[in-house]
Structure formats: C-alpha cells, structure tokens
Amino acid sequence: MKRNIVENIAVIIPSYKEEKNIFTLIDAISEAVPDSKIIVVDDSPKEYIGKIKFLLKKKKNIEIIFRYKKLGRGSAVLHGFNEAFKDKRIKYFFEIDSDLAHNPNEISRFIDKMEKGRHDVVIGSRYVKGGKTINIVLYRVILSRMINLFLRFWLNIKINDFTGGFRMYNGKSIEFLCKSKIKSKGFITLSETLYLLHRKGFKIAEAPITVSMKKKGKSNVNARELFRSLFFILSMRIDSFLNNLSLR
C-alpha cells in the first residue's frame, strides 16, 4: 500500500471492556497500515481504563477518548468520526470492532474496492463471494443470516451484510453522517446509517472479509438489545414511509 494512502487513514475503534483485546488489535492495525491515525472511543467504567491509559500513551498516532459509561457502539463510532473529521488530511475513515473479529490486513481490499468503483462506502461482508465466518457456532450464523435477510428486504437495499462492524467511508459520507441526526446509539446504528446514506444517494459496495469468533471476553449485544434494535428498524422504515406520504 502506498505510504501517502496510509497516512490519510483514520481507524475508529469503539470499545467497551475490551482491555484483553484492544492492544492486540492496535498492534495489528499499526502493522497493516503504519502511520494511520487510530482513535479509540472507550465506554468502559473507570476501573477498567487504568491499564489502557498506561499502555496506549506509549504508542504513536493513537488518540483515546474515555466516556466512562456505556453509551452505545453507534454513538462511540460517530464520536470518533467527528473527531477524525477535524483532521483535514484524512481521506479514508474506517470503523472496526474491538474484539478481534476482523483482520486489519484486509484494509487494503477496501481501499482497492472504493478507488476502482468510485464508491463512497465499502462494507466488509461475510456474505458475498470470498467472505466467510470461522470459529462461530452454527446458531449464531443462522441468526445473523436471518437478520440480514430481513434487513435487506425491509430496508430495500441490495446489500448482504448490514450488521458487520468493519467499514470504510470517504470524506463526503462522513461529513453527511456527522451532520445527520442519528437516532440510534447501539449496534443497530450500522443499519440506520446505511439506510440514511442509501437514501441520500451515496454509492455503497461490499468487500469480502473473514470474521472470526470473539477471542476473549463475551459479546456486548444481548437479546434485549437485539429485539429493541429490530423494533427501531421497523419503526424507522414506517416513519420514513409516512413522511414520504405527507410530502406528496
């Protein structure tokens, strides 16, 4: 990857009680895209952040934002985007999960996809040719596929992986998101932002990635949040439909 491209990259990492994984991920990002700007937005309670503070201050090109309470993955990513957007050198904006599910070595694949197709957003997808999941129990794969098929139908966007947290955006799409009124705060923000970008006419594509099961710790998404998120998506689409009717 060309050096000038690497220097124009910001990587946003939303984090919550991921002190067992965050350092491994940051090392992997620094190796894959050296000189990129890394912004960690951490929602862990105060008792979790002492070690993170100590270790991260030794690393270059890393900014960490402590919020001290769980405000949601989507909220954390948007916070990071707003911070990264202040740096006018940044051309590419990534978000990546903090639990080692994604491989930073695949970042170059996103850049190639965006530049060759002149896309505004590139989504890392498990469900396109070349994409796959490993070390993940079958019921979670089935549940994920069902949710994504529903979202594809309900939101009417020809995308296969709405819930993956490994994505790349150009400056125009980030500026739009930073100015938008995003209503959700959790992981379902991934779907809300995609819906808003699609409606605004941004060009969206998918790049194949491999997703592996969380290495350490446990998932931060529970059944309650899942059902709350699905209800939000249902109401969001209905509200959009009703607003369109009122404008006619």
ChimeraX attribute file (.defattr): number of C-alpha atoms within 10 A of each C-alpha:
attribute: neighborCount
match mode: 1-to-1
recipient: residues
	/A:1	11
	/A:2	7
	/A:3	11
	/A:4	10
	/A:5	16
	/A:6	19
	/A:7	17
	/A:8	17
	/A:9	23
	/A:10	29
	/A:11	26
	/A:12	29
	/A:13	27
	/A:14	28
	/A:15	26
	/A:16	24
	/A:17	20
	/A:18	22
	/A:19	20
	/A:20	14
	/A:21	17
	/A:22	22
	/A:23	15
	/A:24	13
	/A:25	21
	/A:26	22
	/A:27	14
	/A:28	16
	/A:29	21
	/A:30	18
	/A:31	13
	/A:32	18
	/A:33	23
	/A:34	15
	/A:35	20
	/A:36	24
	/A:37	23
	/A:38	23
	/A:39	24
	/A:40	23
	/A:41	24
	/A:42	27
	/A:43	23
	/A:44	19
	/A:45	14
	/A:46	11
	/A:47	9
	/A:48	16
	/A:49	18
	/A:50	10
	/A:51	10
	/A:52	16
	/A:53	12
	/A:54	10
	/A:55	10
	/A:56	17
	/A:57	12
	/A:58	8
	/A:59	12
	/A:60	12
	/A:61	14
	/A:62	18
	/A:63	18
	/A:64	17
	/A:65	16
	/A:66	17
	/A:67	14
	/A:68	16
	/A:69	12
	/A:70	16
	/A:71	15
	/A:72	19
	/A:73	27
	/A:74	23
	/A:75	20
	/A:76	25
	/A:77	29
	/A:78	22
	/A:79	18
	/A:80	25
	/A:81	23
	/A:82	15
	/A:83	16
	/A:84	23
	/A:85	18
	/A:86	9
	/A:87	12
	/A:88	9
	/A:89	12
	/A:90	19
	/A:91	18
	/A:92	25
	/A:93	23
	/A:94	23
	/A:95	22
	/A:96	24
	/A:97	21
	/A:98	26
	/A:99	27
	/A:100	21
	/A:101	20
	/A:102	22
	/A:103	18
	/A:104	21
	/A:105	12
	/A:106	16
	/A:107	21
	/A:108	15
	/A:109	15
	/A:110	24
	/A:111	20
	/A:112	14
	/A:113	17
	/A:114	23
	/A:115	10
	/A:116	8
	/A:117	12
	/A:118	13
	/A:119	18
	/A:120	21
	/A:121	28
	/A:122	23
	/A:123	27
	/A:124	30
	/A:125	27
	/A:126	21
	/A:127	19
	/A:128	15
	/A:129	11
	/A:130	11
	/A:131	15
	/A:132	14
	/A:133	16
	/A:134	11
	/A:135	10
	/A:136	12
	/A:137	10
	/A:138	9
	/A:139	9
	/A:140	10
	/A:141	12
	/A:142	11
	/A:143	11
	/A:144	16
	/A:145	17
	/A:146	12
	/A:147	15
	/A:148	20
	/A:149	15
	/A:150	14
	/A:151	23
	/A:152	17
	/A:153	11
	/A:154	13
	/A:155	18
	/A:156	12
	/A:157	15
	/A:158	12
	/A:159	20
	/A:160	20
	/A:161	22
	/A:162	24
	/A:163	21
	/A:164	22
	/A:165	24
	/A:166	26
	/A:167	22
	/A:168	28
	/A:169	23
	/A:170	20
	/A:171	16
	/A:172	12
	/A:173	18
	/A:174	23
	/A:175	14
	/A:176	15
	/A:177	18
	/A:178	15
	/A:179	9
	/A:180	12
	/A:181	10
	/A:182	15
	/A:183	13
	/A:184	20
	/A:185	18
	/A:186	20
	/A:187	21
	/A:188	21
	/A:189	24
	/A:190	20
	/A:191	22
	/A:192	22
	/A:193	21
	/A:194	21
	/A:195	19
	/A:196	16
	/A:197	20
	/A:198	17
	/A:199	10
	/A:200	11
	/A:201	9
	/A:202	16
	/A:203	15
	/A:204	20
	/A:205	21
	/A:206	24
	/A:207	25
	/A:208	18
	/A:209	25
	/A:210	17
	/A:211	21
	/A:212	16
	/A:213	15
	/A:214	17
	/A:215	12
	/A:216	12
	/A:217	12
	/A:218	10
	/A:219	9
	/A:220	14
	/A:221	11
	/A:222	8
	/A:223	8
	/A:224	8
	/A:225	14
	/A:226	15
	/A:227	11
	/A:228	12
	/A:229	19
	/A:230	15
	/A:231	11
	/A:232	17
	/A:233	21
	/A:234	13
	/A:235	12
	/A:236	16
	/A:237	16
	/A:238	13
	/A:239	12
	/A:240	10
	/A:241	11
	/A:242	10
	/A:243	11
	/A:244	10
	/A:245	9
	/A:246	7
	/A:247	6
	/A:248	5
